[in-house]
Amino acid sequence: MAAELHVELVAADRSVWSGKASLVIARTTSGDIGVMPGHQPLLGVLESGPVTIRTSEGGTVVVAVHGGFISFSDDKLSLLAEVAELSDEIDVKRAERALERAKAEADAAAERRADVRLRAVAGAH
């Protein structure tokens, strides 16, 4: 049996995804990080960006994450996000409109959130 990570991805308002994975890729303030079974313990700050989870069954889950923390120890990975949206929950047209509106208003934070949503959807396909 291959080694697995137990992953819990939780947002402030709900549990977003939980399960077994072979790899999780996330963006931290120190840069992108890939976590596999046996990784050294870590604690980091998540930046806004897509989180990619390669499930043990061979599937891929992509989540738009906006801030939070990542911790890993004993093959247990916790992602505690301020806001997190599964790629299949994201309304692409709405995210595109939000991106255009943010650009027009020069709202860098809103532009980043909309961009992360669109990248999460693109990464899931």
N, C-alpha and C positions, 0 to 999 in steps of 0.2 A: 504494500500500500504506500502510495506516495505521501510525502509530508504535506501537511495542509496548515493554513492559517485559519483561525476562527476570527471572523471580521464582524464588528458591530459598527454600523454607521448611523449615528443619531443626530438629529437636528434639535434645536431648542424646543420645537413643538411636537416632535414625533420620532418614532423609530423608522428610519428610511430603508435600511437593508441590513440583513443579518444572514450569515451563512459561512460556508467553507470556501476558501480561495487558494490558488497557487501563487498569485502575485497581485499586489495592489500598487498602483502608481499615483502619487499625489504631489501637489506643489506646496512646498514649505517656504518660509522666509529665507531658508538657506539654499533653495533651489529644488528641482524635481527630485523625488526619491522613489525608488522601487523597493518594496518590502516583500521578501519571500520567507518561507519557513526557515528558521534558524538564524534570522537576522539578529544583529546585536540589539539590545534594548535601546529604545529611543523615546524622546519626548520632543515634540516640535510644534511650531505655530503654523497652521494652514493659511495659505494665501488663497484668494479667489482663483478658481481654476477647476478644470474637470478632474475628477478622480476616476480612474479606470480600475475595475476589479475583474480579474480573470478567475472565474469560478472553477471549482474542482471538477465540475461536469463539462468544462470546455467552453462555456458561454462567457460573454462579456457584459458587464453592467457598467454604465457610465453615469456619473452623477455630477451635476453642477454644484460645486460647494463654494460658499461665500464666507470665508473666515472660520476660525475655530482652532482645534488642537488635534494632534495625532499622537498616539502612544502605542508602544509595542513592547511586549515582554512575554516570554514563555509561549510563543506562537499564538498570542492573542493580540489582535490589532483593534484599537478603538479609534474611531474618527468622530470627534464631537464638533459638529458644525453649527455655526450661528444660523445659517439657512442652507438647505440642501434640497435639490430637485432631481429626481430620476429623469434620465433623458426622455423616456417615453411619456412623462408628465408635462413636458415643456411644449407650449403652444408656439410653434416656429413663427407664424405670422405675427403674433403678439410680440415676441422677442425681437423680430426685425423692426417692427414699428417703434418699440422702446429704444432700440439702438439708434434709429434715425432721429427720434425726439431728443435723446441725450446728446447726440452730436450737434444738433441745432441749438440746444441750450447750453452747450459747452459744459455739460455735467459729467465729469470724468468718472465719478463713482458709478453713476447709472449706466454709463457707456460700458464700463468694465463688467458690470453684472449682466447686461444684455449680451455682450460678447461671449462671456463664459457659458451662458445658456446655449447659444448657437454652437459653440465649439463642443459642448457636451453632446448635443444632438448629432453633429457631424461625426464625432468619435464613436458613436454607437452604431453607425451604418457602414 
